[in-house]
Amino acid sequence: MRFAIMQGTPGYYPDESAAEEAIAGQEGMVLRLLLLYRGRPLAKEEIARHLTRPGKHAVSAASVPGYIARLRKKIGPDWIHSASGYSWAEHPADVDAFTFAGFIEEHDICEVDVDDVAAAYIDVYENLLDLHETWKMNPALPFADDQDDEFLASRYHEFERYLNCLRRCIIYVELRSRRKPRIEKAISRIEQLLAQDPYDDQSWALLLRARASLPGGESAALSMVARIQRQFPGGIPGELLYIINRVTEGRTDALFEVDHGQRTPEDQQRVTQLVQTIGISPSSELELRRSRLEPQECIRQTVSQLRFAGILATKWVADSYVQAEFAGLLERLDHSGGSVQFLLLDPESESYRKFSELRWSAGSAQPIDMLRRLSFAHHSFAVRLYDALPTFRIVLIDHGIVSFSPYLMDPGTDRARTGWEAPHIILDRTAPWPLARTFETLFDEMWRTASPLTS
């Protein structure tokens, strides 16, 4: 049996092939407590004190045996001992929090420096991302305000350090990857760190170096220096000032390498076909991905911000697996301060009726109801409805990915039915005349005038 406590609701996997079974309510809090204490007996009075959250009614110690009984019924009676209090049984359980801590220690991730990332870390990039996606939360977070409990306070700070180490290691690996999309992803992650701690001079230094490394880096560096000066009006910290001087002096060793290799013939052929299909000038600089930016990839790519403009967002909720992944993203962004914005065609509008006629299908408004429930459950998720014939599907991810695809309104072709079959164009935000900014502005203006989805 494996246990998962590094997420909003703890749970367990009865065996390796089984799906996770969540344990909510007070039983879930008891499970989290017993796992964190790793075998130390807890009196029912201690458990009751930990279950009493600020602003809530006090939990009676007499209630604890009932919680224990219900927890045993879920996971089996042999996992909890009752000698000298309640404790976790000495069984070889696979607990995600301890596996996570072991991985961080095994690979010395906390000792990694951005300028000294070994090739091995580049090779385990996907594993690091998997860790970040799977283990989203400090397992002691619900007890972070228990300042009078030295043990839980130390566990909280220990796991917070591990999570910060993992986040920074992912950023370092992305910055050293030599690939422009990954460096842009690192920029989004650094911006997220600065939103949480705007006086972190190490993050400012990384952000300056990263932006200066991309095309158009000279003007980006000047803009970054101005931001830093506004952030530190009393004087820029010494180490950060040293980095600023190296970058502004044109020291290339202060920048991160970016590959500028030519496209393969196969890639060039795909670009040519796409340009001919979409009707964009062949001189336009397009970065063609091998994906249509399906919801699962959007979910995986998002660090802190996802914006989507479409019809009814059916593909986001029609499949139960995708819906679960989407809910997981929203849960992560709830905790990290991120956001998701969906702009959808109002199914009650005249525009929707007209659009339905053009594509020969009325569709179903059921996705709206499901999205309404998700929006109600997650403060990071907002939905607004517009009343106009749709022109483009737009996907904006963090500060890196800007994508659009056209809606075909011609009723004389089957392609009018399935908008996801349209070519998806990825635009370069750093181009001299960036079309990407146009679509960002288009989304912002549509959002400003759209109506919030009511409960």
VEXBAMAR-232753 format. One record per atom (N, C-alpha, C): residue in three letters; y, x, z. Coordinates in steps of 0.05 Angstrom, whole numbers, plus 5000, padded with zeros to 4 digits. Example, Ala and Ser with C-alpha at 12.3 -4.5 7.8 and 13.67 -1.06 7.14 Angstrom:
<rs>
ala488652645156
ala491052465156
ala493452645156
ser495552575142
ser497952735143
ser500152585157
</rs>
This chain:
<rs>
met497650175000
met500050005000
met502550185000
arg504550094985
arg507050244984
arg509350064992
phe511350185006
phe513550035017
phe516250125005
ala518049935000
ala520549984987
ala522849885006
ile524450075016
ile526649995033
ile529350105024
met529350245000
met531850344990
met533050144970
gln533349894979
gln534549694962
gln535549464981
gly536949274970
gly538149064986
gly536148915003
thr533848844991
thr531748695005
thr529248865006
pro528148945029
pro525749105030
pro523348955020
gly521349095012
gly518848975002
gly516549165002
tyr514349084990
tyr511949254990
tyr510349184965
tyr508749384957
tyr506849354935
tyr504049354947
pro502549134946
pro499849124959
pro498049344948
asp498249404922
asp496749624911
asp498349744888
glu497249954875
glu498750104855
glu499449924831
ser497849734824
ser498349574800
ser499749314806
ala500149244831
ala501348984838
ala504348994836
ala505548764831
ala508448734831
ala509548744859
glu512048814862
glu513248834888
glu513548554900
glu513048534926
glu513348284941
glu515548334961
ala517748194958
ala520048224976
ala519648095003
ile520848215023
ile520748095050
ile523648055059
ala524447805059
ala527247745065
ala527647675094
gly530147615101
gly530747515128
gly530347725150
gln529947625174
gln529647805197
gln527147965195
glu525047855183
glu522548005180
glu523048255163
gly524748235142
gly525348465126
gly526948675142
met528748585160
met530248775177
met528348915196
val526348765207
val524448885225
val522849095211
leu521949035186
leu520449225170
leu522049475166
arg524649445159
arg526349685154
arg526549855179
leu526949715202
leu527249865228
leu524750025234
leu522449895233
leu519950025240
leu519350265222
leu519950235196
leu519450455178
leu521350685183
leu523950625189
leu525850835194
leu525150995220
tyr524050855239
tyr523350995264
tyr520751145263
arg519151095242
arg516751255235
arg514851295259
gly514051075272
gly512051095293
gly513051085321
arg515651115325
arg516651095352
arg516650805361
pro515550745385
pro515450465394
pro518250365401
leu518750115393
leu521249985399
leu520749735416
ala522149715439
ala521849475455
ala523149235441
lys522249005448
lys523248765434
lys526248735439
glu527248835462
glu530148825467
glu531649005447
glu530449235441
glu531849415422
glu531849285394
ile529649175386
ile529549045360
ile531548825358
ala531748655379
ala533548435380
ala536448535377
arg537048755391
arg539848855389
arg540448945361
his538549075347
his539049165320
his539248925301
leu537948705306
leu538048475289
leu540548315292
thr542048355313
thr544548215318
thr546748355302
arg547648225281
arg549648345264
arg552448255273
pro554548415268
pro557248345276
pro558048065265
gly559247905282
gly560147645273
gly557947435273
lys555447505280
lys553247315280
lys552447255309
his550947035312
his549846975338
his547947195347
ala547847245373
ala546047445384
ala543147355380
val541347545373
val538547495370
val537147525397
ser535647335406
ser534247345431
ser531747525429
ala531247685450
ala528847845450
ala526347675449
ala526547425458
ala524247245457
ala523447175429
ser525347205410
ser524847145382
ser523247355367
val523347605378
val522147825363
val519147795359
pro517547715379
pro514647685373
pro514047495350
gly515747295346
gly515447115323
gly515947255297
tyr518047425296
tyr518547585271
tyr516247775266
ile515247905287
ile512948085283
ile510547935272
ala510047705283
ala507647545274
ala507947475245
arg510247395236
arg510647315208
arg510547555190
leu511547785200
leu511348035184
leu508448125181
arg506948105202
arg504048175201
arg502647995181
lys503347745181
lys502047555163
lys502547635134
lys504947745128
lys505547825101
lys504148085092
ile504248285110
ile503248555102
ile500548625113
gly499548465131
gly496948525144
gly497348615173
pro495448545190
pro495748605219
pro495548895227
asp494349065210
asp493849335218
asp496149525216
trp498449435204
trp500649615199
trp502549635223
ile502249465243
ile504149465265
ile502549485291
his503149685307
his501949715334
his503649575355
ser502449495377
ser503849355398
ser503749485425
ala502949745425
ala502749885451
ala505450005458
ser506449945482
ser509050045492
ser511349965474
gly511149725463
gly513149635444
gly511849605416
tyr513449565396
tyr512449535369
tyr513049795354
ser511049885338
ser511450135323
ser509850115297
trp510650285278
trp509250305253
trp506650455257
ala504450345245
ala501850465248
ala501750735234
glu500150915245
glu499851185234
glu497951185211
his498751045190
his497251045165
his498751195143
pro497451305123
pro498751465102
pro500251275083
ala502351145092
ala503850955074
ala505651115056
asp506051015032
asp507851125013
asp510450975015
val512451085029
val514950945033
val517051075015
asp518450924999
asp520251034979
asp522351214991
ala523351145015
ala525451305028
ala524551585034
phe522051615043
phe521051875051
phe520152035026
thr519251895005
thr518652024980
thr521152134968
phe523251974969
phe525852054959
phe526952304973
ala526852305000
ala527752525016
ala526152775009
gly523552745006
gly521852965000
gly522453094973
phe523152924953
phe523853024927
phe526453184928
ile528453084942
ile530953224944
ile530553504957
glu528953504979
glu528553764992
glu526853954975
glu524853844962
glu522954014946
glu524454154924
his526354024911
his527754144889
his530454264896
asp531154274922
asp533554394931
asp536054284916
ile535954024911
ile538053904896
ile540853934909
cys540953934935
cys543453964948
cys544754234945
glu543154434936
glu544254704933
glu545054764904
val544854564886
val545454614858
val548454614853
asp549354804837
asp552154824829
asp552354764799
val554554644790
val554754564762
val554554804743
asp555555034751
asp555455264734
asp552955424737
asp551055324752
asp548555464756
asp546155274755
val546355084736
val544154894733
val541955024716
ala539655064728
ala537455184713
ala536454994692
ala535055114672
ala533854954650
ala531954744661
ala530654804684
ala528754614695
ala530154354703
tyr532654364711
tyr534054124718
tyr534653954693
ile535254094672
ile535753944647
ile533153804639
asp530953934642
asp528353824635
asp527653574651
val528453564676
val527753344694
val529953134694
tyr531753134674
tyr533952944673
tyr533052654675
glu531052584660
glu530052304660
glu528852234687
asn527552424700
asn526452374727
asn528652324747
leu530852474745
leu533152434762
leu534352154758
leu534552074733
leu535651804727
leu533751584738
asp531151634736
asp529151444746
asp529551414776
leu529951644790
leu530451634819
leu532951464825
his535051514809
his537551384814
his537251084809
glu535651004789
glu535350724783
glu533450584804
thr531450734813
thr529450614831
thr530450594860
trp531650814869
trp532450824897
trp535550804898
lys536450564901
lys539250504896
lys540950514922
met539750504945
met541250444969
met540350614992
asn542250685010
asn541650825034
asn539850635051
pro537450715058
pro535650535073
pro536650455100
ala538450615112
ala539550555138
ala542250425137
leu543150335112
leu545750215109
leu546249975126
pro544249795130
pro544749555147
pro545349635176
phe544649875184
phe545149965212
phe547350175214
ala548950195193
ala550950405193
ala553050365214
asp553450105223
asp555450055244
asp554250065272
asp551650135274
asp550450175301
asp551250445312
gln553750475319
gln554750745327
gln553450835354
asp552450645369
asp551350715395
asp548350805393
asp547250795368
asp544550885364
asp544551145349
glu544151365364
glu544451635352
glu542351685331
phe539951575335
phe537751625315
phe538451495289
leu539151235289
leu539751095264
leu542251215251
ala544251285267
ala546651405255
ala545951665240
ser544251825252
ser543452075239
ser541852025214
arg540051815214
arg538551745190
arg540451655168
tyr542451495175
tyr544351405156
tyr545851635142
his546851825158
his548352045147
his546452235131
glu543952255140
glu542052425125
glu541552315097
phe541052055095
phe540451935069
phe542951915052
glu545351885065
glu547751885049
glu548252155036
arg547552365051
arg547752635040
arg545852665016
tyr543352575020
tyr541352594998
tyr542252444973
leu543352204977
leu544252044954
leu546552174940
asn548452284955
asn550652424943
asn549752674928
cys547752814939
cys546653044925
cys545452964898
leu543952734898
leu542752644874
leu544852564853
arg546952424862
arg549052334843
arg550352584830
arg550952784847
arg552353014836
arg550453184818
cys547953194825
cys546053344808
cys545853214781
ile545752944780
ile545652804754
ile548152874738
ile550452874751
ile552952934737
ile552853224727
tyr551953414743
tyr551753694734
tyr549953724710
val547653584711
val545753604689
val547053484663
glu548453264666
glu549753144643
glu551853324631
leu553453454649
leu555553634640
leu554453874625
arg552053964633
arg550854204621
arg548954134598
ser548853884591
ser546853794570
ser547753884542
arg550253944538
arg551454014512
arg551753774493
arg550953534503
arg551053294486
arg553453124494
lys555053054474
lys557552904479
lys557052644494
pro555152474486
pro554752224500
pro554052264530
arg552552474536
arg551852514564
arg554252624580
ile555952784567
ile558352874581
ile560252634586
glu560352454566
glu561952214571
glu560852044594
lys558152034596
lys556851894618
lys557552024644
ala557652294645
ala558352434669
ala561252374677
ile563052344657
ile565852274663
ile565952004677
ser564351814668
ser564251544681
ser563351574710
arg561351734714
arg560351774742
arg562351904760
ile563752104748
ile565852244764
ile568152044771
glu568951884752
glu570951684757
glu570151494780
gln567551434781
gln566551264802
gln566751404829
leu566051664830
leu566251814855
leu569251824864
leu571051854845
leu573851874853
leu574951604862
ala573851384852
ala574651124861
ala573951094891
gln571751224899
gln570951204927
gln572351414944
asp572951644933
asp574351854948
asp576451984930
pro578851874928
pro580851974909
pro582052244916
tyr581252364939
tyr582252624946
tyr580052844945
asp577952784930
asp575752974927
asp576553174905
asp577553414913
asp578553594893
asp576353714876
gln573853724886
gln571653814869
gln571153624845
ser571253364851
ser570953174830
ser573253174810
trp575653224819
trp577953244801
trp577553484783
ala576553704794
ala576153944777
ala574053894756
leu571853754763
leu569753694744
leu570853514722
leu572453314730
leu573453124711
leu575353264691
leu577053434701
leu578853584684
leu577253754664
arg575253904673
arg573754074656
arg572153904635
ala571053684643
ala569553514625
ala571253394603
arg573553284610
arg575353164590
arg576453374571
ala577053604582
ala578153824565
ala576053934546
ser573453884552
ser571253994535
ser570753824510
leu571553574511
leu570953394489
leu573053424467
pro572553314443
pro574553314422
pro577153194431
gly579353324423
gly582053234433
gly582553324462
gly581153534470
gly581153624498
gly583853724507
glu585453834489
glu588053954497
glu589953744508
ser590253524493
ser591953304503
ser590753164527
ala588053144527
ala586753024550
ala587153184575
ala587153454573
ala587653624596
ala590453584607
leu592453564589
leu595153524598
leu595453264613
ser594153054603
ser594252794616
ser592852804643
met590652954645
met589252984670
met590853134691
val592253344682
val593953504701
val596053314712
ala597253144696
ala599252964705
ala598152764726
arg595652674721
arg594352494741
arg593852644767
ile593052894766
ile592453044790
ile595053094806
gln597153154791
gln599753194805
gln600652944820
arg600252714807
arg600952464821
arg599252414845
gln596652504844
gln594852454865
gln595352634889
phe596452874884
phe596953074905
phe599953144905
pro601652954912
pro604553014911
pro605453234930
gly603953274951
gly604653474971
gly603753754964
gly602353784942
gly601254044934
gly598354024926
ile597554144904
ile594854134894
ile593154344909
pro590754264919
pro589054454933
pro588554704916
gly588254934930
gly588055194917
gly585855214896
glu583455134902
glu581255164883
glu581654984859
leu582754744863
leu583254574840
leu585454684823
leu587554804836
leu589754924820
leu588655164804
tyr586755304815
tyr585555524800
tyr584155424775
ile582755204777
ile581355084753
ile583454984733
ile585554864743
ile587654764725
ile588854994708
asn589355214721
asn590555444708
asn588655554687
arg586055574693
arg584055674674
arg583855494650
val583855234654
val583655044632
val586155054615
thr588555044627
thr591055034612
thr591655304598
glu590455514608
glu590755774595
glu588855814571
gly587155604567
gly585355614544
gly582855784549
arg582155814574
arg579655974581
arg577255804574
thr575855874552
thr573555714543
thr571255724563
asp571155924580
asp568955934600
asp569355734622
ala571655604622
ala572155384642
ala571255114631
leu570455104605
leu569654854593
leu566554844591
phe565654604585
phe562754564580
phe562154564551
glu559954684543
glu559354694514
glu558454424504
val559354364480
val558654114466
val557554184439
asp555154084432
asp553954134406
asp555553984385
his556054124363
his557454004340
his555854044315
gly553154044318
gly551454084295
gly551553864275
gln550853924250
gln550853734228
gln548553534232
arg549053284222
arg546953084224
arg544653164206
thr542253084214
thr539853124197
thr540152944172
pro538753004151
pro538852824127
pro538052544134
glu536152514152
glu535252244159
glu537552094173
asp538952234192
asp541152104206
asp543352034187
gln543952224168
gln546152174149
gln545451934132
gln542951904124
gln542151674107
gln542551414123
arg541851414149
arg542251174165
arg545251104167
val546951314170
val549851274172
val550851154146
thr549951264123
thr550851164097
thr550050874093
gln547550814100
gln546650534097
gln548350344115
leu548850434139
leu550450274158
leu553250234147
val554450444137
val557250424127
val557350224104
gln555350244086
gln555350064063
gln554949774072
thr553249744092
thr552649474102
thr555049344115
ile556449504132
ile558549384148
ile561249384134
gly561449534112
gly563949534097
gly566149704109
ile565349914123
ile567350104135
ile567450354117
ser569850464115
ser570250694097
ser568350924105
pro567051044085
pro565251274091
pro566651504106
ser569251514104
ser570651734118
ser570851684148
ser570251434157
ser570251374186
ser568151534200
glu568751634224
glu566851794239
glu565251604257
leu562751554251
leu561051374266
leu558851534280
glu558251454304
glu555951574318
glu553751364318
leu551751404302
leu549651194299
leu547451234319
arg546951034335
arg544751044354
arg542350914341
arg539950974352
arg537550864341
arg536850594354
ser538650504371
ser538250244385
ser540350044377
arg539749794379
arg541649584375
arg543149514401
leu542949684420
leu544149624446
leu543149354457
glu540549334458
glu539249104471
glu540049104500
pro539848864513
pro540648854542
pro539349064559
gln536749134555
gln535449324572
gln536849604570
glu537649674546
glu538949934543
glu541749924555
cys543149694551
cys545749674564
cys545549704594
ile543549574606
ile543049594635
ile542549884643
arg540950014628
arg540250294635
arg542650484632
gln544350434612
gln546550604606
gln548850574626
thr549050334639
thr551450274655
thr551450434681
val553650564687
val554050694712
val555650524731
ser558050434721
ser559850274739
ser561050034726
gln561150024699
gln562549794686
gln561149714660
leu560549464657
leu559449354633
leu561049104625
arg561949094600
arg563348864589
arg561948774564
phe561448514562
phe560048404539
phe561448154529
ala561848134503
ala562947894491
ala560947794471
gly560147544473
gly558147434455
gly558247124454
ile555847004449
ile555746714447
ile554946594474
leu552346604480
leu551346494505
leu549846694522
ala549546944513
ala548147154528
ala545247084533
thr544046944514
thr541246854518
thr539347084523
lys539647304508
lys537747524511
lys537847654538
trp539947604554
trp540247724580
trp538547584601
val537847334596
val536547174617
val534047034607
ala533547034581
ala531246884570
ala528547004579
asp528447274579
asp526047414587
asp526247474617
ser524147404632
ser524147434661
ser524447734669
tyr523247914654
tyr523348194661
tyr526248294657
val527548224634
val530248314630
val532148184651
gln531647934657
gln533247804678
gln533047944704
ala530648034711
ala530248184737
ala531748454736
glu531648584712
glu533048844710
glu536048804712
phe537048584700
phe539848524701
phe540748464730
ala539148304744
ala539748244772
ala539748504788
gly537948694782
gly537948944796
gly540449104791
leu541449104766
leu543949234760
leu546249114776
leu546348844778
leu548448714793
leu548348784822
glu545948804833
glu545648874861
glu546649154866
arg546049344847
arg547049614851
arg550049624849
leu551249474830
leu554149484827
leu555549344850
asp554149144863
asp555249014887
asp555749224908
his553849414911
his554049624932
his555949854924
ser556149904897
ser557650144889
ser560550084881
gly561249824880
gly564049754872
gly564349724842
gly562249714827
gly562449684798
gly562849394790
ser562849344764
ser563349064754
ser562049014728
val561348764723
val560348664698
val561948414690
gln562948414665
gln564548194655
gln563148084630
phe562647824629
phe561547694605
phe563547494594
leu564147514569
leu565847334554
leu564047164536
leu563846904540
leu561946744525
leu563346504513
leu562246404491
leu563246164478
leu562745924495
asp564745764501
asp564445524517
asp562645324503
pro560345264515
pro558445084501
pro559444794499
glu561544734514
glu562744464513
glu565044444494
ser565644664480
ser568044674463
ser567544574435
glu569744514421
glu569544444393
glu568744684376
ser569544914385
ser568845164370
ser565845204371
tyr564545144393
tyr561645174395
tyr560244984376
arg561244734375
arg560044534357
arg560344634328
lys562644744320
lys563044844293
lys561145084288
phe561045264308
phe559245494304
phe556345414301
ser555545214316
ser552745114315
ser552145004287
glu554044874275
glu553644774248
glu553345004228
leu554945214231
leu554845434213
leu552245594214
arg551145604238
arg548645764241
arg546145584241
trp546545324236
trp544345134233
trp542845084259
ser543845154282
ser542445124307
ser544345064329
ala543744854345
ala545544784367
ala545144954391
gly542745084393
gly542245254416
gly542045094442
ser541845244464
ser541545114490
ser543545244509
ala544845074526
ala546745184545
ala545445274571
gln542745284572
gln541345364596
gln542145644605
pro542545844587
pro543446104597
pro545946094614
ile547745914607
ile550245894623
ile549645824652
asp547745634656
asp547045554683
asp545845794698
met544145954685
met542946174698
met544946394705
leu546846434686
leu548946634691
leu550846534713
arg551246274715
arg552946164736
arg551646234763
arg549046204765
arg547646264791
arg547846564797
leu547546734777
leu547847024782
leu550647094790
ser552646964778
ser555447024785
ser556046934813
phe554846714821
phe555246614849
phe553946804869
ala551646934861
ala550147104880
ala551247384881
his552747474860
his553647754859
his556647774854
his558047884873
his560947904870
his561848094848
ser560048264839
ser560648454817
ser560648324790
phe559648074788
phe559247944762
phe561147714758
ala562647724736
ala564547504729
ala564047414701
val564247154696
val563847034670
val566246864663
arg567246894638
arg569346724629
arg568546614601
leu569646374595
leu568946234571
leu571446214552
tyr570946274526
tyr573146254507
tyr572546024488
asp574645924475
asp574445704456
asp575545784429
ala573945924413
ala574646004386
ala572146094372
leu572146074346
leu569846174331
leu569446474336
pro567046554343
pro566646844349
pro566847004324
thr567947244327
thr568147424304
thr566447674308
phe566447784332
phe564948034337
phe563448004364
arg561048114364
arg559848174390
arg560848444399
ile561648464424
ile562848714434
ile561348794459
val560649054460
val559349164484
val560949414492
leu562049414516
leu563549644527
leu562149734552
ile561349994553
ile559850094576
ile561450334587
asp562350304612
asp563850514625
asp566150614608
his566650874607
his568850974591
his567751124566
gly565251064559
gly564051214537
gly563251044513
ile561750834517
ile560550684495
ile562350444488
val563150444463
val564650204452
val563050124427
ser562049884427
ser560349794405
ser561249514396
phe561049474369
phe561549204359
phe559549144337
ser559148884332
ser557548794310
ser558648524301
pro558548464275
pro559848224266
pro558047974268
tyr559247744271
tyr557847494269
tyr558147394240
leu555947334227
leu556047244200
leu556246944200
met558346834187
met558846544188
met557846404163
asp556646544144
asp555746424119
asp553246254124
pro553245994121
pro550945824125
pro548845854103
gly549446004083
gly547546034061
gly545646264064
thr545546384087
thr543746614092
thr542446594119
asp539946674121
asp538546664147
asp539846844168
arg541347044159
arg542547224178
arg544647094196
ala545546864188
ala547546714204
ala546246614230
arg543646614230
arg542246504254
arg542046704277
thr541546954270
thr540947154291
thr542947374291
gly544947354308
gly547047554309
gly546147824317
trp543947844333
trp543048104342
trp541848264319
glu541348144297
glu540348294274
glu542548434259
ala545048374265
ala547348504252
ala547448804259
pro548548974242
pro548749254249
pro550649294273
his549849464291
his551449524314
his552849804310
ile555449804312
ile556950044307
ile557850164333
ile557350414337
ile558350564361
ile560850714352
leu563050674366
leu565550794359
leu566251024377
asp567651214366
asp568551454381
asp571251414392
arg571451414419
arg574051364433
arg575951604429
thr574951834421
thr576552074420
thr577552134391
ala577051954372
ala577951994345
ala581051994344
pro582152114323
pro585152124321
pro586351844320
trp585151664306
trp586051384305
trp583751204314
pro583251194340
pro580751074351
pro580650774347
leu578950684330
leu578350394327
leu577250284353
ala575950454369
ala574750374394
ala576850244412
arg579350354413
arg581450244430
arg582149954421
thr581949904395
thr582549634385
thr580549434397
phe578049504398
phe576049314408
phe576249284439
glu577049504452
glu577549474481
glu579949284486
thr582049314470
thr584349144473
thr583648854466
leu581948814445
leu581148544437
leu579648414460
phe577848564473
phe576348454495
phe578248374518
asp580048564525
asp581948514547
asp583648264542
glu584548224517
glu586247994511
glu584647734512
met582147744501
met580447504503
met579847434532
trp579447644548
trp578847594577
trp581247474591
arg583647564583
arg586047474597
arg586547174592
thr585847084568
thr586346804561
thr583946614565
ala581646724571
ala579246564575
ala579246424602
ser577546224604
ser577346064629
ser575046154646
pro575446194672
pro573246274689
pro571046064690
leu568546154690
leu566245974693
leu566245864721
thr566445604723
thr566545474749
thr563845424760
ser563645394787
ser561145344800
ser560445054799
</rs>
